[in-house]
Amino acid sequence: MKSGTIKSVIDVNWFMVAPGIWGLRDAFVNMYFIHNAVDKKWVLVDAGLKRSASKIKELAEYLFWPESTPAAIILTHGHFDHVGSVLELAKEWEVPVFAHLMELPYLSGLSSYPPPDPWAGGGLMTVMSPVFPKGPINISDHIQLLPEDGSLPYLPDWRYIHTPGHSPGHISLFRRRDRVLLAGDAFVTTRQESVWSVMMQTKKITGPPRYFTSDWKAAAKSVKTLAALEPDIVATGHGQPMKGEEMRKMLHNLANNFKEIAVPAHGRYTREAAVADEGGVTYIPKPVSKVAPGVAVAAGVAVLALTAWYVYKSRKANSI
């Protein structure tokens, strides 16, 4: 392990969510580490970007040494920014990867996700979304299906809730005793469509990232389901954790006014959802236009902005 690497991860990128739960942010996406104190085991939730593996392993060693290998990896869904390191980690750790049945096609090479929606609005991240990978990946040698009863392997205090919309097999995780909710991308706590909000990590409960959400009716129902849990702490795939009464008011406001707050006015999937079954995507609505609005220019600007931000963050980390 390189000298100083752990220090940079700890000082810059990790955060505590609640007792036994830690988060790691890599660029614009979060991963979570859940410890089962009774059985002395821990589970990784999501696997970030392709470059995230070393950071995940470093923080795991810091938090859990000498038991730095998890019992399992659990995926909220299979979008590229949540599974980037999963194959590398599953091979090295020799652990199972659990996902929902409806997510299996995108994790076993059977089907790509519906195309990202650059017409969904909200900022440059949306406009540049056509360049984002839409899969599939193939981790068939490691994948296992989550139990149908809502239980989570190695986490007896937790259960999962099927929360489709952002993806067909998306799940959220809930610990009832202290009402901690890991919502994945069912909703998020920053405007993920906006490069500026991503850079500044502005706290605001919003709908799932617009550019990758292909079934808005299902997404609205999922948010209502999660709001009804009355969580005390929420941590999501993008943004910072939030807690308390003010957070619940924002979450209920999103649930009650989902169409006005979250659904794009003229997106590809606004009027008609993509359709999927256990084999993958079966129907995709026609695009709004043959040419995405300003993709080339906006994508270039966004990439430059994100690159500058990463360089700044890296220099700041190395100076600590």
C-alpha positions in Angstrom: 0.0 0.0 0.0 1.4 3.4 -1.0 2.3 5.7 1.8 -0.3 8.4 2.3 -3.0 6.7 0.3 -5.1 5.8 3.3 -4.8 9.4 4.7 -6.0 10.9 1.5 -9.1 8.6 1.4 -10.0 9.2 5.0 -9.5 12.9 5.0 -11.2 13.7 1.8 -13.7 11.0 0.6 -15.2 9.0 3.4 -18.0 9.8 5.9 -20.0 8.1 8.6 -23.7 7.7 8.0 -24.8 6.0 11.3 -23.4 3.4 13.7 -21.9 0.6 11.7 -22.4 2.4 8.3 -19.8 4.3 6.4 -19.8 5.9 3.0 -17.1 6.5 0.4 -17.5 9.1 -2.3 -15.5 8.7 -5.5 -16.0 11.7 -7.8 -19.8 11.8 -8.2 -21.0 8.5 -6.7 -21.2 6.9 -3.3 -20.5 3.4 -2.0 -21.5 2.1 1.5 -19.8 -0.2 4.0 -22.2 -1.9 6.5 -20.8 -3.8 9.5 -22.7 -6.6 11.3 -21.3 -6.3 14.8 -22.9 -9.6 16.0 -21.3 -11.8 13.3 -18.2 -9.6 12.8 -18.9 -9.5 9.1 -19.3 -6.5 6.7 -21.0 -6.0 3.3 -20.2 -3.6 0.5 -23.1 -1.8 -1.1 -22.3 -0.8 -4.7 -18.9 -0.7 -6.3 -18.5 2.8 -7.8 -16.5 3.5 -10.9 -13.8 1.4 -12.5 -11.2 3.3 -10.7 -12.8 2.9 -7.3 -11.5 -0.5 -6.4 -8.2 0.6 -4.8 -10.1 3.2 -2.7 -12.7 0.7 -1.6 -10.0 -1.8 -0.5 -8.0 0.9 1.3 -10.9 2.1 3.3 -12.0 -1.5 4.0 -8.6 -2.2 5.4 -8.7 0.9 7.6 -12.2 0.2 8.9 -12.2 -3.6 9.3 -8.6 -4.9 9.4 -7.8 -7.8 9.7 -11.2 -8.8 8.3 -10.9 -6.5 5.4 -12.7 -8.9 2.9 -16.5 -8.5 3.0 -19.0 -11.3 3.2 -20.7 -10.1 0.1 -21.3 -7.2 -2.3 -24.9 -6.0 -2.7 -25.9 -3.9 -5.7 -28.7 -1.4 -5.6 -28.6 -1.5 -9.4 -26.3 -2.1 -12.3 -25.6 1.4 -13.8 -22.0 2.0 -14.8 -21.2 4.2 -11.8 -22.4 1.6 -9.3 -20.8 -1.5 -10.8 -17.5 -0.2 -12.2 -15.3 -2.1 -9.8 -17.5 -5.0 -9.0 -15.9 -7.7 -11.2 -12.4 -6.8 -10.0 -13.4 -6.9 -6.4 -15.5 -10.0 -6.7 -12.6 -11.9 -8.3 -10.0 -10.7 -5.8 -12.2 -11.2 -2.7 -14.0 -14.3 -4.0 -17.3 -13.2 -2.7 -20.9 -13.4 -4.0 -22.6 -10.4 -5.6 -26.3 -10.1 -4.8 -28.8 -8.3 -6.9 -32.6 -8.3 -7.7 -33.9 -10.7 -10.3 -35.1 -7.9 -12.5 -31.5 -6.5 -12.6 -29.9 -9.8 -13.6 -30.0 -9.2 -17.4 -27.8 -6.1 -17.1 -25.3 -8.0 -14.9 -25.0 -11.2 -17.0 -24.5 -9.8 -20.5 -28.1 -10.3 -21.7 -29.3 -6.8 -22.2 -28.2 -3.2 -22.2 -30.3 -0.6 -20.3 -32.5 1.8 -22.3 -30.5 4.6 -23.8 -29.8 7.6 -21.5 -32.1 10.6 -22.1 -30.2 13.8 -23.1 -33.6 15.6 -23.4 -34.5 15.1 -19.7 -33.1 18.5 -18.7 -31.6 19.7 -15.5 -28.0 20.4 -16.5 -24.9 19.4 -18.4 -24.7 15.9 -16.8 -28.0 15.1 -18.6 -26.8 16.6 -21.9 -23.6 14.6 -21.9 -25.4 11.3 -20.8 -25.2 9.7 -24.3 -21.5 9.1 -23.7 -22.1 7.2 -20.5 -21.9 3.4 -20.7 -25.3 1.7 -20.6 -24.0 -1.9 -20.2 -24.4 -4.7 -19.9 -21.6 -6.2 -17.9 -21.2 -9.9 -17.2 -20.5 -11.1 -13.7 -22.4 -14.4 -14.1 -19.7 -16.3 -12.2 -20.3 -14.2 -9.1 -24.0 -13.1 -9.2 -26.6 -14.4 -6.8 -30.2 -13.4 -6.5 -31.5 -11.7 -3.4 -34.0 -13.7 -1.3 -37.6 -13.1 -2.3 -38.6 -12.4 1.3 -36.8 -9.0 1.4 -34.1 -10.2 3.8 -30.5 -9.3 3.1 -27.6 -11.8 3.3 -25.3 -11.3 6.3 -27.4 -8.3 7.5 -30.2 -9.6 9.8 -31.1 -6.0 10.9 -31.8 -4.9 7.4 -34.3 -5.6 4.6 -34.4 -4.5 1.0 -37.3 -2.9 -0.8 -37.8 -3.3 -4.6 -37.8 0.3 -5.8 -38.0 0.2 -9.7 -38.2 3.2 -12.0 -34.6 4.3 -12.2 -33.8 0.7 -13.3 -36.1 -2.4 -13.4 -34.4 -4.2 -10.5 -33.4 -1.2 -8.4 -33.5 -1.8 -4.6 -33.2 0.3 -1.5 -31.9 -0.9 1.9 -33.6 -0.1 5.3 -32.6 -0.7 8.9 -35.8 -0.5 10.9 -34.4 -0.1 14.4 -32.9 3.4 13.7 -34.7 4.1 10.4 -31.6 4.4 8.3 -32.4 4.3 4.5 -29.8 3.6 1.8 -31.9 4.7 -1.2 -29.5 4.1 -4.0 -30.7 6.2 -6.9 -34.5 5.9 -6.1 -34.0 9.5 -5.1 -30.8 11.4 -4.4 -29.7 14.3 -2.2 -28.2 16.6 -4.8 -29.2 17.7 -8.3 -27.3 15.0 -10.1 -28.1 16.4 -13.5 -26.1 19.6 -12.8 -22.3 19.6 -12.9 -22.3 22.5 -10.5 -24.5 20.7 -7.9 -22.3 17.6 -8.3 -19.1 19.6 -7.8 -20.5 21.5 -4.8 -22.5 18.6 -3.3 -25.4 20.9 -2.7 -27.9 19.2 -0.4 -31.4 18.9 -1.9 -33.6 15.9 -2.1 -34.5 15.3 -5.7 -35.8 12.5 -7.9 -33.7 9.8 -9.4 -31.0 11.0 -12.0 -33.2 12.0 -14.9 -30.8 10.9 -17.7 -30.9 7.2 -16.6 -34.6 6.9 -15.4 -36.7 5.1 -17.9 -40.0 4.5 -16.1 -41.3 7.6 -14.3 -44.5 6.1 -13.0 -42.6 3.3 -11.3 -40.1 5.8 -9.9 -42.9 7.9 -8.4 -44.4 4.9 -6.7 -41.0 3.9 -5.3 -40.4 7.3 -3.8 -43.9 7.2 -2.1 -43.0 3.7 -0.7 -39.7 5.1 0.8 -41.3 8.2 2.2 -43.8 6.1 4.0 -41.0 4.4 5.9 -40.4 7.8 7.7 -36.6 7.4 7.6 -34.5 9.3 10.1 -31.4 9.2 8.1 -31.1 8.9 4.3 -27.9 8.2 2.3 -28.1 7.9 -1.5 -26.0 7.0 -4.5 -25.3 10.7 -5.1 -25.0 13.5 -2.6 -24.5 13.8 1.1 -26.4 12.0 3.9 -29.4 13.9 5.3 -31.4 13.4 8.5 -34.2 14.7 10.7 -37.5 16.3 10.3 -36.5 18.8 7.6 -35.2 15.9 5.5 -38.5 14.1 5.9 -40.5 17.2 4.9 -38.4 17.4 1.7 -38.9 13.7 1.0 -42.6 13.9 1.5 -42.7 17.0 -0.7 -41.0 15.0 -3.4 -43.4 12.1 -3.0 -46.5 14.3 -3.1 -45.3 16.5 -6.0 -43.2 14.1 -7.9 -44.4 15.0 -11.4 -43.7 18.7 -10.9 -40.4 18.3 -9.1 -38.8 15.2 -10.8 -40.3 14.3 -14.1 -38.8 16.0 -17.1 -41.3 18.0 -19.2 -40.1 16.7 -22.6 -38.0 13.7 -21.9 -37.8 10.5 -23.9 -39.5 8.5 -21.2 -41.9 11.2 -19.9 -45.1 10.0 -21.6 -44.1 6.4 -22.3 -41.8 4.2 -20.2 -39.3 1.7 -21.5 -40.5 -1.9 -20.8 -38.4 -4.7 -19.4 -38.9 -8.2 -18.2 -36.7 -10.9 -16.6 -34.8 -11.2 -19.9 -34.1 -7.5 -20.2 -35.4 -4.5 -22.2 -38.3 -5.4 -24.5 -39.5 -1.9 -25.7 -37.9 1.5 -25.9 -39.8 4.7 -26.8 -38.7 6.7 -29.9 -36.2 9.5 -29.1 -37.6 13.0 -28.8 -35.2 14.2 -31.6 -32.6 12.6 -33.8 -30.0 15.0 -32.5 -29.4 15.5 -28.8 -29.4 19.2 -27.8 -25.8 20.5 -27.9 -24.3 17.2 -26.9 -20.9 17.7 -28.3 -20.3 21.2 -27.0 -21.9 20.6 -23.6 -20.1 17.3 -23.1 -16.8 19.0 -23.8 -17.5 21.7 -21.3 -18.7 19.3 -18.7 -15.7 17.1 -19.1 -13.4 20.1 -18.8 -15.2 21.2 -15.7 -15.1 17.8 -14.0 -11.4 17.3 -15.0 -10.5 20.7 -13.4 -12.4 19.7 -10.3 -10.8 16.3 -10.0 -7.3 17.9 -10.4 -8.1 20.4 -7.7 -9.4 17.7 -5.4 -6.4 15.5 -6.0 -3.9 18.4 -5.4 -5.8 19.3 -2.2 -5.7 15.7 -1.0 -2.0 15.3 -1.7 -1.2 18.5 0.2 -2.8 17.2 3.4 
